Amino acid sequence: MKRGILAVICTCLLIPTVVRADNNMRDYVAAPPDTLLSLLYYHHITGDTLNVNGNKAADLDFTEELFLLREVYYFNLGTWLANAQVIVPFGHASLDAGGLDQSSSGVGDIILLGTVWLVNQPKTKTYLAFSPYFFLPTGEYDSDQALNLGNNRWAFREEVNFTKGFELIPGHTTYFEVTVGTDLFTTNDDYLGGRDLSQEPLFNLESHLSHDLTKELAVSLDYYGHWGGASEVDNIDIENSTINCQTVGGTLSYNFAPGWQVLFQYRQDVKTDNGVEAQVIQARIYYATDFGKLFH
């Protein structure tokens, strides 16, 4: 396999970190203070085509079985509502591409984040929120291979969301959501045998249009876009490493018992200029409880 194509594969395999931080529909519809959410996610991520400059460059076999444990606690911060969150990813990934056969298992980079709602109006279903993310370099990492669950660097995301609900049909709420954000990265100083890997900022756009079919059942159309993030190794540009990835999908959620919800999502890359075309099957279950009542 050509060195340039291998470099693109190595760089684009950093993208699963982005997937771990993407939202689902109504994630920014705020819960009341003292609510504790406990969530478990499962992602089945696959890809069989590597694109370079928008054209197919190679066949490959990429598979990742990714789990996320997530805890979210809501509280009052002065006159604002806020939450604190921790996400712990773990799983297994494998890659077979033109003689490059690698795998990685274990814990990925832990994510710490919080959200502050600058506007929180449940009566009008209007929300405006800001979330800073911190990606900690805690994941499994081997500098001698391209495929790793960890990235051996710090990363930061600044994200703003606007969510608005409309009751166009009495008893059936429709939500429109849009989220914009930027990812920033420090240098990985142990990349493929001790090289310095740096990456330019990555810009993100996300939108969901969801509708209540019943009080318990909701569906959504989902869009995710990521642009930028060109990389350098030892201050030399990696050719064709700029990311332009756009993804569409659909989601179904079901509140099957008080405090419990299960969610299923399918999404597919529809445009990938440089990187692995991927599809994701996701399942999520959560339980919401009043944290204050746990001790009374």
N, C-alpha and C positions, 0 to 999 in steps of 0.2 A: 504494500500500500504506500502511496506517495506520502512523503513527509508532511506536505501541506495539508492533506486530507486528515492525516493522523492528528495534527495539531488542532484542527477544527473539532474533531471528535473529543479530544482531551478537554478543550475549553468548553464546548457545549454540554459536556456532562456535568458542569457546575449548575446547570439550570434546575435540576430537581429541588435545589434550595428555594428557588423562586416558587415552585409549585407548593412547597410546604407552607408558604405564607399567603397564598391566594385565599380569597374569601368565598363563602357560599352566600346564597341569597339570604337576605334579612339578618346577616351577622351584625349589622349596625342598628337594628331595631332594639332599642335599649331595654334591658330588664330592670326591675325595681332594685333599689339599694338593698344590700344584704343577700342578694341572690348569688348562689354558688352554682356554676355550671361545670359538670364533669363530662368530658367528651372523649370518645375514641373514634379515630378515623382509620380507614383502610383504603389505600390507593394501589391499584394494579396499573402500572405504567409500562407501555410497550412501544417499540419503534423498530421499523425494519428498513428505513431509507434515510440516508444522509444527503442533505442538500448543500450545495455550495453555489453562491450567487443565484439562488433560486432554481437551480437545476440539479437533477439527481446526479450524485457523484459516486455513490457506492451503496451496496447492500450491506446490511448488518443485522444483528439480532440483539436488541437491548431490552431487558426486562428488569423491572424493579417492583418488589413487594414492600410497600412502605406503610408503616403504622405511625400514628401520631396520638400521643396522650396529651390532653389539653385541659387545664384548669383555669376558670375565669371567675373572678370575684368582683361584684359591683358594690360601690360605696359612694357616699357623698364626699365631694372635695370642695368645701366651702359651699357656694351656691350651685356648683356644677355636679353633674353625675360623672363618675369615672369608673374604670375597672382596671384590674391588674391581672396579667395572664402569663402563663408559662406553657410552652409547647416542647415536648420531648419526642423527637422522631427516632424511629429504629426500624430495621428491616434488612433486606438483602437485595443486591443489585448484581446483574451480570451483563457482560458485553462480549460478543463474538463478532469481530470485524476484520476480515482480510488477514487472518493470522494473529490478530490481537485478541486473546481470550483471557478475560480477567473477571474477577468477582470481588465483592466487598460485603461484609456483614457486620452488624453491630448497631451502635447508637450514632445518630447523626448530630449535627450542630444544634444545640439547645437554643430556643428562641424565647427571649423575654420581651414583653411588650405591655403597653397600657393604652387605654383610650380615654379621652376627655370629650364629653358632649358639650359643645358650645351652644347648641340649640337642642333641646329635648322636650318636645311637645307631643305627648302621646294622644291628646285629644284631637289634634289636627294631623297626627301621624307625620310630623315633620322633624327631621334629625340632621344635625350637622356635627361632625366629629373629626377629631385629629388623633392619629395613632403613631407613636414612635416605636420602632422595632429594633432589637439588638440581637444579632446572630453571634453566638459565642463559639469560638473555635474548639469545641469539645468533642467533635465526632471522630470516628475511626478514620485514620489517615496514614497512608503509606506512600512516601515520596517516590518510590520506585515504580509505581503504577499509575495509570491514568484514571482509573475508576475508583472513587472513594465516596463513602457516605458523608465524610467531613471535608471541609474546604481549607483547613489550616490557615484561617484568616478571620478577622472581624468583618462584619458587614452590618449596615444600618439602613433601615427603611423609614422614610417620612411619608405618611399617607393621610389624605383628607377624603372624607366620604360625605355625600349628601344623599339622603333617603327621604322620599315623599310617598305617602300612601293616599289612595283615592278609593272611595266607596262608590264606584260607578253603578254597581248593582247592589241594592240593599242586602247587607249580610255577607257580601263577597268583596274583600278588600284587594285592591291591586297596588303593588309597590313598584316604584321606579327608583333604581339606585345607580349612582355613578361614583367611582373611586379613582383618584389620581394619586400617584406616588413616585418616589425616586429611591433607588437603591444605590448606596455608596459602599465601596470596598477598600479595605486595607490590602497591603501586599502579602501574598503567600511567598515567603522567602525559602521554601523548601519544596519547590515544584519540580517534579521529575529529576530528582538527583541533586537538588540544591540550587536550582535557578530561582530567579525572582519573577513571579507572575503578578502583573498588575492589570486592573480592569477599570475602564471608564464607567461613569454612572449609567445605570439602567433605568429607563422610564417606563412606567406601568399605567395602563388604563383598563378599568374593569367596569362592567355594567351588568345589571340583572333586571329583568322585568318579570315579576312574579304575580300570581293570582290565586286567591282562595277558591278552590272548587267547592269545598265544604268547610266547616269550622275546623276540621281535623286534617284536611288534605289540601296541599298547595303544590303548584307547578311553577317552573320558571324557565325562561330562556336566558342563557349566560354568554358573556363575551369577555375574553381576556386578551390583552395586547401587551407585548414587551418590546421595547426598542432601545438600541444603543449597546453599551457594554462591550465595546471593542477592547481587545486584550493585547498586552505586550509581554514578551519574555526577555528578561535582561535588556529592557529598553528598546527592543526590536519588535515592531508591529507584527502580530500574527495575521497574515493575510486572510481575508474572508472570515473574520471573527465577529464582525458587527451583527448583532441580533436583530432580527425583524420577524417576530413570531406572533401570529394571531390565531386565536382558538375560539371555537363556538361549542356550545353544549346545551344540555337540558337537565333539569333537576326535578325530583319528586320528593316531597317531605310529608310525613304522616305522624300526627300526634296520637299515639296509640293508647296512652294512659296519662293520668295527671302527672305533669312534670317530665314525661318521657316523649322523645321524638326520634324517629329514624329517618334518614335521608339517603337518597341514591342519586348519583350524578354520572352522566357520560359526557365526555368532551373530546374533541378531535381538533388537531392542528389543521387549519385550512390554508395557512401561508407560513412557510419557514424558509427564509432566504439562506441562512447558514445554520445548520444544525440538524438534529435528529427529528424527523416528523414523528410526533407521539400521539397516542391516544390514552386516555385515562378513564378508568372505571373506579368510582369512589363510593364507599358506603360510610355512613356516620351515624352514631347513636349518642344521644346525650340525656342526662338527667339533671333537672333543675330543682334546687331545694332552697328553702329559706334558711340561710346559714345561722341567723340569730336564734331560730327555734331549736337548733340542734343541741343547744346547751340549756334549754329550759324544759 
